[in-house]
Amino acid sequence: MSGRVVQCLICPKECKLAEGQRGDCRSRANFGDKMVTLVFGAPCSSHIDPIEKKPLYHVLPASRAFSIATAGCNLHCKFCQNWEISQVPPEDIRHLPLSPEGVVKQAVMSHSRSIAYTYSEPVTFYEYTLETAKLARRKKILNLLISAGYINPEPQDVLCQYLDAANIDLKGITEKFYREVCFATLKPVQDALIRFKKNGVWVEITNLIVPTLNDEPKDIKLLCEWIFNELGPDTPLHFSRFYPMYRLKNLPPTPRGALIAARDIARETGINYVYIGNLDTPEGSNTYCPKCRRLLVERRGYWVVRNQVRDGRCPFCRETIPGIWS
Amino acid sequence: MKKTVFSVKRSNKFCLLLFLVVSGWIFFLVGQELFFPAPPVPVIDVAAELAKIEKAGLSLYPARFYRITGEDAVK
């Protein structure tokens, strides 16, 4: 075997690859001393979703997001909800040839106001995301990144030029949890979150609460304090319910009480917009004005029943409600 | 009194200490190689990999953000 070692710099894992070898994400490889991606223009999933499914609650409520994903992920979370596509090499799963132009065309045809790079991990299909996002920007279609945020600063800064909003999965607040459950590290995700914010990308955070692994009230408190201090109180936080999946089939679903307790901790910390996802609760998905406490956006599951936000403000007290509303 | 091999003159103590440190370091390095060897460079059938990719209808698209380390993959 000949050839030189190539080091991928897209994510903090910085895999060193010999000729023909794949990265940890399974979709990037070294061929001929050059780094290549195997999934450009080859999504294994494409779907038209309500934007609430991402979840992005402060971005164009009740609009459609044309959503794409390719096989592979640079994390290996034991609780992965999409492991059938994220934890397989791209050749082991059916895909549909769809160029960046094709994605934008489909988004226009389906009256989607945004394109979401989602389901698996867009950091691993970076080039496809970037080229599609450039074209979408020209057509005034928003670009949404739904990601674990495990990306290096340089590629992130380039991508941020074309991104409008991101939902980043902050999976826990301890290095131990990230190392043992997600096979990654916490610090780069925190740095990426701060960088998204600095680059003017609208950020919402999802935290999946996994019983016995990251559901300690003190950890949730720490997570909320970090968000409050580093990203600000107007950063929406979505607590999501865990269901037994992939390598954690031994654990029960997150109890309703744990999610409500987490929401209370977040509100006590000072976070203004806290939501509960993956669980049917009467108020868990609603948006309330942080000043006058009136109901602004009423949601049932992924559907918006009523949206009273007018020009990004509360119609009752004129408080500014941060987000992308039109 | 007769000198034994263990009675070391004060002037030689430094030499003995140096000997212990150097031999200890060599022992550590050899032990590390023996018990914790560097992972071998994987032997990959590049042609088979390419065939698998082609068969699946995937293509090789130039990626961004990488560097050639200068390390030789041949071992």
Interface residues (C-beta under 8 A of the other chain):
Chain A: M1 S2 G3 R4 V5 V6 Q7 C8 L9 I10 K16 A18 E19 G20 Q21 R28 A29 F31 D33 K34 M35 V36 T37 L38 V39 F40 G41 A42 P90 E91 H95 P97 Y126 E127 L130 N152 E154 P155 V158
Chain B: V41 P42 V43 I44 D45 V46 E49 L50 K52 I53 K55 A56 G57 L58 S59 L60 Y61 P62 A63 R64 F65 Y66 R67 I68 T69 G70 E71 D72 A73 V74
